[in-house]
Amino acid sequence: MADLHFELVTPEKLVRSDEVHMVVVPGSEGEFGVMAGHAPFMTTLKDGELKIYKTPGSGPETITVSGGFAEVGDQGLVVLAESANA
């Protein structure tokens, strides 16, 4: 069941806004996975790949990001990246 609200935003545009199962984020202190119900927190990003799992058991869609922040909150996961390339 796709139940995590995920947004990826760059200074130029909203790259993606979707309901997904899980996102693996390249945090500055290591990769971390976010699913619905994750504890709130904020971290900086390192250059790397976001891995987006649309449904349980599906393979990941990857988007390369550089710089920025990730915030997990009541509304889901928001990634504010300096740049993003699918």
C-alpha positions in Angstrom: 0.0 0.0 0.0 1.4 3.4 -1.0 1.0 5.5 2.0 3.9 7.9 2.4 3.5 11.4 0.9 6.8 12.3 -0.9 7.8 15.6 -2.4 11.1 16.4 -4.2 11.7 20.1 -4.8 14.5 22.0 -6.4 14.9 25.8 -6.7 13.5 25.6 -10.3 10.5 23.4 -9.8 8.5 20.7 -8.0 10.1 17.6 -9.4 7.8 15.0 -7.9 4.8 14.8 -5.5 3.5 11.3 -5.0 2.2 8.7 -2.6 4.9 6.0 -2.3 5.7 3.0 -0.1 9.3 4.0 0.9 12.1 6.3 0.0 15.8 5.7 0.7 17.6 9.1 1.1 21.4 9.8 0.9 21.7 11.7 4.2 25.0 13.4 5.1 25.4 10.9 8.0 24.4 7.8 5.9 21.5 6.5 3.9 18.2 6.2 5.6 14.8 4.7 4.6 11.5 6.5 5.3 8.1 4.9 5.4 4.8 6.1 6.7 4.8 6.7 10.4 8.6 7.5 10.5 9.7 9.7 13.5 10.0 13.4 12.5 13.5 14.7 11.9 15.6 16.9 9.5 19.0 16.3 8.0 21.3 17.6 5.2 21.8 15.6 2.0 25.0 14.3 0.5 25.3 13.9 -3.3 23.8 10.6 -4.3 20.6 8.7 -5.4 17.2 8.8 -3.9 15.6 5.4 -4.2 11.8 5.5 -4.5 9.8 2.3 -4.0 6.3 2.9 -5.3 4.9 -0.3 -3.8 6.1 -3.1 -1.4 8.4 -5.5 -3.3 8.9 -3.2 -6.3 12.2 -2.2 -7.6 13.5 1.3 -7.0 13.2 4.3 -9.2 16.3 6.4 -8.8 16.8 10.2 -8.9 20.3 11.7 -8.5 20.3 14.6 -6.1 23.0 17.0 -4.9 23.0 19.2 -1.9 20.0 20.2 0.2 17.9 19.0 3.1 15.4 16.3 3.9 12.6 16.7 6.4 10.3 14.0 7.7 7.2 15.3 9.4 3.5 14.7 9.9 2.9 15.5 6.2 5.5 12.9 5.0 8.9 13.4 3.4 10.0 16.6 1.7 13.4 16.7 0.0 14.7 20.1 -0.9 17.6 19.5 -3.3 20.0 21.9 -5.0 19.6 19.8 -8.1 17.8 16.6 -9.2 18.2 14.4 -12.3 16.0 11.4 -13.1 
